[in-house]
Amino acid sequence: MSTADNVEPKITIAEFKEALGIPPKCMFVTSDHILAFFGISTMTLWRWRQKDFPAPKGNSNPGRYFIPEVVGYVNKTHTI
């Protein structure tokens, strides 16, 4: 078995946007998109933010998350 066989698959920014149906030029997603992508509740998202999930930008409701930060988190902590 080569070391390439042990590499976890990663998601790209383009794949993340496509999975959520977000236009290619968009750089932010709402917390509603985050909840749908991961299949989690608002409470789980809150708990993740207490740990190391990227914080939303600005002070809006729903929160707006910078896509490259979210994709970085996914690639660091999840197996797709």
ROFI-792237 format. One line per field, with one value per residue (C-alpha): residue number from 1; residue in one letter; chain; y, x, z. Coordinates in nm, 4 decimals. Each point is the difference from the previous one (the first is absolute). Layout:
BEGIN
seq = NUM|... $
type = A|... $
mol = A|... $
v = Y|... $
u = X|... $
w = Z|... $
//
This chain:
BEGIN
seq = 1|2|3|4|5|6|7|8|9|10|11|12|13|14|15|16|17|18|19|20|21|22|23|24|25|26|27|28|29|30|31|32|33|34|35|36|37|38|39|40|41|42|43|44|45|46|47|48|49|50|51|52|53|54|55|56|57|58|59|60|61|62|63|64|65|66|67|68|69|70|71|72|73|74|75|76|77|78|79|80 $
type = M|S|T|A|D|N|V|E|P|K|I|T|I|A|E|F|K|E|A|L|G|I|P|P|K|C|M|F|V|T|S|D|H|I|L|A|F|F|G|I|S|T|M|T|L|W|R|W|R|Q|K|D|F|P|A|P|K|G|N|S|N|P|G|R|Y|F|I|P|E|V|V|G|Y|V|N|K|T|H|T|I $
mol = A|A|A|A|A|A|A|A|A|A|A|A|A|A|A|A|A|A|A|A|A|A|A|A|A|A|A|A|A|A|A|A|A|A|A|A|A|A|A|A|A|A|A|A|A|A|A|A|A|A|A|A|A|A|A|A|A|A|A|A|A|A|A|A|A|A|A|A|A|A|A|A|A|A|A|A|A|A|A|A $
v = 0.0000|0.3345|0.3166|0.1411|-0.2628|0.1506|0.3548|0.1159|0.1570|0.3783|0.2334|0.3015|0.3381|-0.0630|-0.3386|0.1561|0.2738|-0.2516|-0.2230|0.2959|0.1476|0.3210|0.2181|-0.0283|0.3665|-0.0117|-0.0107|-0.0260|-0.2480|0.0420|-0.2077|-0.1597|-0.1316|-0.1307|-0.1805|-0.1598|-0.1021|-0.1757|-0.1104|0.1545|0.2119|0.3599|-0.1256|-0.2262|0.2898|0.2100|-0.2779|-0.0301|0.3750|-0.0295|-0.2426|0.0919|0.0558|0.3342|0.2900|0.1828|0.3329|0.3136|0.0125|-0.1397|-0.2506|-0.2569|0.0124|0.0277|-0.2342|0.0479|-0.3061|-0.0579|-0.0136|-0.2512|-0.2181|0.0143|-0.1183|-0.2836|-0.1151|0.0161|-0.1780|-0.2082|-0.2885|0.0630 $
u = 0.0000|0.1487|-0.0235|-0.2397|-0.2537|-0.0037|-0.0837|-0.3434|-0.2123|-0.0215|-0.2705|0.0821|-0.1667|-0.1651|-0.1359|-0.1321|-0.1802|-0.1393|-0.1304|-0.1925|-0.1067|0.1933|0.1153|0.3738|0.0727|-0.1639|0.2502|-0.2380|-0.2655|-0.2652|-0.0306|-0.3037|0.2329|0.2415|-0.2810|-0.1221|0.3480|0.0932|-0.3527|0.0326|-0.2115|0.0630|0.1088|0.2631|0.1302|0.0200|0.1992|0.2353|0.0589|0.0957|0.2712|0.1618|-0.2617|0.0549|-0.2016|-0.2503|0.1083|-0.1835|-0.3114|-0.2815|-0.2764|0.0416|0.3766|0.2206|0.2988|0.3044|0.0005|0.3801|0.0040|-0.2873|0.1637|0.3265|-0.1845|-0.1658|0.3309|0.1671|-0.2647|-0.2326|0.0223|-0.2297 $
w = 0.0000|-0.0993|0.2057|-0.2613|0.1104|0.3496|-0.1090|0.1088|-0.2711|0.0224|-0.1226|-0.2118|0.0231|-0.3381|0.1159|0.3207|-0.1946|-0.2469|0.2810|0.1413|-0.3339|0.0636|-0.2935|-0.0765|0.0812|0.3436|0.2887|0.2972|0.1138|0.2647|0.3124|-0.1679|-0.2736|0.2652|0.1821|-0.3230|-0.1195|0.3244|0.0926|0.3473|0.2327|0.1014|0.3406|-0.1546|-0.2092|0.3157|0.1739|-0.2975|0.0105|0.3676|-0.1090|-0.3312|-0.2709|-0.1784|0.1395|-0.2185|-0.1468|0.1046|0.2111|-0.2118|0.0486|-0.1403|0.0385|-0.3089|-0.0196|-0.2260|-0.2283|-0.0075|0.3828|0.0063|-0.2663|0.1956|0.3103|-0.1941|-0.1435|0.3401|0.2047|-0.2177|-0.2406|-0.2944 $
//
